[in-house]
Amino acid sequence: REVKGVVTWTQICSPNTPRPRSSHQAVAHKHHLYITGGEFTSPSQMQFYHHRDFWRLDFATFCWEELKTVGGPSPRSGHRAVL
């Protein structure tokens, strides 16, 4: 967030958020950020979980919404996305 030329970070608390992940893909379009896929790795790096969910962040409210889809790709990480 920028106020009078100074950029600051602000923690956003949203009651509904995607689970922690890495190697996901994110695409910003108009007033939203979309994320899909990615993986969660346990601290010991012995367990992995690949996501197949699809989320949207509203830049006006900073609220997340999970978008339910039918079909779609299998769980994955390290993939690419374009708009």
N, C-alpha and C positions, 0 to 999 in steps of 0.2 A: 504494500500500500504506500502511496506517495502523498505526503502532506508538505506543502511549501518547499518542494524540491528535495525533501529528505525521504528516502525509501526505507521503510521498516517492515519487519516480518511480524505477523500477527498469527497466533495460534487460533485455529478454527475448531470449534467443538460442534460436531454434528451428531445427533443421536443415532443416525443410520449411516454407517460408513462401510466401505469395502474392507475386507480383511487385509492385514499387512501382506505385501508381496514385492517381488523384484522381477525383472525381465518381462514385465507387462508392456502393453502398447497403449499410448495415450494420443488422442487427436483432439485439438481444440477447433471448434466450429461455432462461429457467431458468439452466443452467450453461454456456451457450455463446454465442458471438458468430458470426453468419453474415454473410459479405460476398459480393456478387456484382457483376459488371460493373465499370465504371469505365474510365478511359483512362490511358495513359502518354503523356506529351508529351516529346519530345526537348528538351534544353537550349536549342536554337535555336528551338524551337517551330515547326519546319518539318515534323516527322513526328509522326503520332499513331497509337496502337495501341489499339483498343477490345477490352476483355476480355469473355468470356462464361463465365468459370469461376465456380465456386461453392465457397467455403471455409468451414470451421468452426474456431473457436478454442475449446478447452476451458479454462474458467477455473480448473479445479483443477490442471491440469498445464502450462498455457500452451503447449500443443502445437497446431500447425495441422494440419488434414487437408483435402485437396482431396476434395470429394464429386463423384464422377463421375455425370453425369446423361445421360439419353437425351432427345433433343429439346430443348425449352426455348427461351427467347427467343434472338434473334440477339445478337451483340456490341453493347454499348450503354454509354452513360454519361449522367449527369444524370437518371437515371430515379428512380422512387419505389418503396419497398417498405413493406409493412405486415404485421403478424402478427395 
